[in-house]
Structure formats: C-alpha cells, structure tokens
C-alpha cells in the first residue's frame, strides 16, 4: 500500500511521539491499515505496540478521540520571533587577541 493511501498524511515522516498521539483519533479500520503498513515497512516496536494497545482499547469500547489526525500541533516549530536582539548596545567588549609576537600589542606584558 502506498503511503499516500494511509489515513495519516506524511505517515513515514511523523515522529514516534506524534504517531502515538495521532492514532487515538483513528477508528479501528484505519488503525488496522496503519498497523499493517507499519509492520511491512519500518516495523518499529514502540509504534506497533502502541497501535496494538490502541486496537485493544477500541475493541473494549474506547472511542476515537476528537481532533484532526492531520493537525500538526506540537510537531510544527514555533514561529520565528523575528529579528536579532543583537545590536551595538548589546555587544560585548572588544577582544584583544594574543600578540603573537607583535610588540605593538598592549594586551601582553613585556
């Protein structure tokens, strides 16, 4: 089965922590589809175990949680604050490198 046919968009690129959260939004059929795909591709123990546990919960009456399985949530980096806080007023003192034999450098005692 191609990745584009899976219930979670960009499944192969989602971090494990995100997967374990997103599978809670899926029903049993979608979860079985993902589990079969996972077993035949990466077969990551943590992901397979989480999916099996969730399938067991659904079989025992649990309901898929609300929410959008495609939502990025914590996966997206925070927006850039914009601009650098560095300015002439926040620069450190000038650095005087070692003289390296330069007798005109006043930083080195003679």
C-alpha beads as a LAMMPS data file, in Angstrom:
LAMMPS data file: protein, C-alpha beads

110 atoms
109 bonds

1 atom types
1 bond types

-500.0 500.0 xlo xhi
-500.0 500.0 ylo yhi
-500.0 500.0 zlo zhi

Masses

1 110.0

Atoms # bond

1 1 1 0.000 0.000 0.000
2 1 1 1.459 3.394 -0.923
3 1 1 1.924 5.935 1.842
4 1 1 -0.424 8.391 0.082
5 1 1 -3.343 5.989 0.750
6 1 1 -2.796 5.932 4.517
7 1 1 -5.189 7.613 6.976
8 1 1 -2.410 9.867 8.336
9 1 1 -0.785 12.300 5.933
10 1 1 3.033 12.030 5.673
11 1 1 2.958 8.999 7.954
12 1 1 6.558 7.989 7.260
13 1 1 7.832 11.400 8.310
14 1 1 5.955 11.747 11.593
15 1 1 7.942 11.397 14.828
16 1 1 7.027 8.458 17.065
17 1 1 5.642 10.746 19.791
18 1 1 3.297 12.336 17.305
19 1 1 2.164 8.966 15.972
20 1 1 1.207 7.656 19.374
21 1 1 -0.955 10.742 19.866
22 1 1 -2.489 10.815 16.404
23 1 1 -3.545 7.168 16.365
24 1 1 -6.000 7.988 19.157
25 1 1 -8.079 9.914 16.606
26 1 1 -8.434 6.896 14.304
27 1 1 -11.092 4.222 14.205
28 1 1 -10.360 0.515 14.212
29 1 1 -10.276 0.064 10.406
30 1 1 -7.879 2.959 9.834
31 1 1 -5.690 1.785 12.686
32 1 1 -5.527 -1.745 11.245
33 1 1 -4.471 -0.259 7.900
34 1 1 -1.668 1.703 9.576
35 1 1 -0.582 -1.283 11.630
36 1 1 -0.268 -3.476 8.530
37 1 1 1.725 -0.733 6.792
38 1 1 3.995 -0.248 9.815
39 1 1 4.690 -3.971 10.128
40 1 1 5.583 -4.271 6.446
41 1 1 7.814 -1.192 6.390
42 1 1 9.637 0.206 9.429
43 1 1 8.195 -2.260 11.982
44 1 1 9.142 -0.014 14.915
45 1 1 8.431 -1.883 18.135
46 1 1 7.186 1.194 20.017
47 1 1 4.763 2.151 17.227
48 1 1 3.476 -1.403 16.696
49 1 1 2.989 -1.828 20.445
50 1 1 1.103 1.484 20.732
51 1 1 -1.145 0.559 17.806
52 1 1 -1.879 -2.898 19.193
53 1 1 -2.676 -1.387 22.592
54 1 1 -4.995 1.167 20.995
55 1 1 -6.734 -1.532 18.931
56 1 1 -7.299 -3.479 22.112
57 1 1 -8.804 -0.397 23.746
58 1 1 -11.097 0.203 20.772
59 1 1 -12.207 -3.433 20.896
60 1 1 -13.071 -2.940 24.584
61 1 1 -15.287 0.053 23.919
62 1 1 -12.916 3.008 23.724
63 1 1 -13.873 5.671 21.213
64 1 1 -11.579 7.603 18.890
65 1 1 -10.708 10.920 20.451
66 1 1 -11.797 14.134 18.852
67 1 1 -9.390 16.173 16.866
68 1 1 -7.891 16.233 13.445
69 1 1 -5.359 13.452 12.798
70 1 1 -3.698 15.731 10.249
71 1 1 -3.233 18.592 12.709
72 1 1 0.377 19.499 13.249
73 1 1 0.100 20.501 16.898
74 1 1 3.442 20.224 18.648
75 1 1 5.210 18.966 15.516
76 1 1 5.422 22.414 13.998
77 1 1 8.266 24.606 15.197
78 1 1 7.264 27.852 16.860
79 1 1 7.210 30.870 14.564
80 1 1 10.388 32.907 14.392
81 1 1 10.495 35.774 16.846
82 1 1 11.818 37.968 14.070
83 1 1 14.955 39.998 14.060
84 1 1 18.049 39.510 16.114
85 1 1 18.240 41.014 19.609
86 1 1 21.910 41.802 18.944
87 1 1 22.773 45.469 18.464
88 1 1 25.677 47.802 19.094
89 1 1 24.296 48.361 22.598
90 1 1 24.351 44.637 23.420
91 1 1 27.766 43.699 22.029
92 1 1 30.498 42.575 24.389
93 1 1 33.796 44.310 25.000
94 1 1 36.334 44.251 22.178
95 1 1 38.531 41.180 22.150
96 1 1 42.244 41.785 22.065
97 1 1 43.865 38.642 20.685
98 1 1 47.275 37.473 21.904
99 1 1 50.135 39.445 20.481
100 1 1 51.657 36.503 18.606
101 1 1 54.938 38.339 18.678
102 1 1 53.503 41.761 17.844
103 1 1 55.400 44.193 20.087
104 1 1 52.794 46.912 19.470
105 1 1 50.019 44.920 21.103
106 1 1 49.441 46.460 24.553
107 1 1 47.492 43.463 25.920
108 1 1 50.629 41.413 26.554
109 1 1 53.021 42.393 29.334
110 1 1 56.648 42.753 28.289

Bonds

1 1 1 2
2 1 2 3
3 1 3 4
4 1 4 5
5 1 5 6
6 1 6 7
7 1 7 8
8 1 8 9
9 1 9 10
10 1 10 11
11 1 11 12
12 1 12 13
13 1 13 14
14 1 14 15
15 1 15 16
16 1 16 17
17 1 17 18
18 1 18 19
19 1 19 20
20 1 20 21
21 1 21 22
22 1 22 23
23 1 23 24
24 1 24 25
25 1 25 26
26 1 26 27
27 1 27 28
28 1 28 29
29 1 29 30
30 1 30 31
31 1 31 32
32 1 32 33
33 1 33 34
34 1 34 35
35 1 35 36
36 1 36 37
37 1 37 38
38 1 38 39
39 1 39 40
40 1 40 41
41 1 41 42
42 1 42 43
43 1 43 44
44 1 44 45
45 1 45 46
46 1 46 47
47 1 47 48
48 1 48 49
49 1 49 50
50 1 50 51
51 1 51 52
52 1 52 53
53 1 53 54
54 1 54 55
55 1 55 56
56 1 56 57
57 1 57 58
58 1 58 59
59 1 59 60
60 1 60 61
61 1 61 62
62 1 62 63
63 1 63 64
64 1 64 65
65 1 65 66
66 1 66 67
67 1 67 68
68 1 68 69
69 1 69 70
70 1 70 71
71 1 71 72
72 1 72 73
73 1 73 74
74 1 74 75
75 1 75 76
76 1 76 77
77 1 77 78
78 1 78 79
79 1 79 80
80 1 80 81
81 1 81 82
82 1 82 83
83 1 83 84
84 1 84 85
85 1 85 86
86 1 86 87
87 1 87 88
88 1 88 89
89 1 89 90
90 1 90 91
91 1 91 92
92 1 92 93
93 1 93 94
94 1 94 95
95 1 95 96
96 1 96 97
97 1 97 98
98 1 98 99
99 1 99 100
100 1 100 101
101 1 101 102
102 1 102 103
103 1 103 104
104 1 104 105
105 1 105 106
106 1 106 107
107 1 107 108
108 1 108 109
109 1 109 110
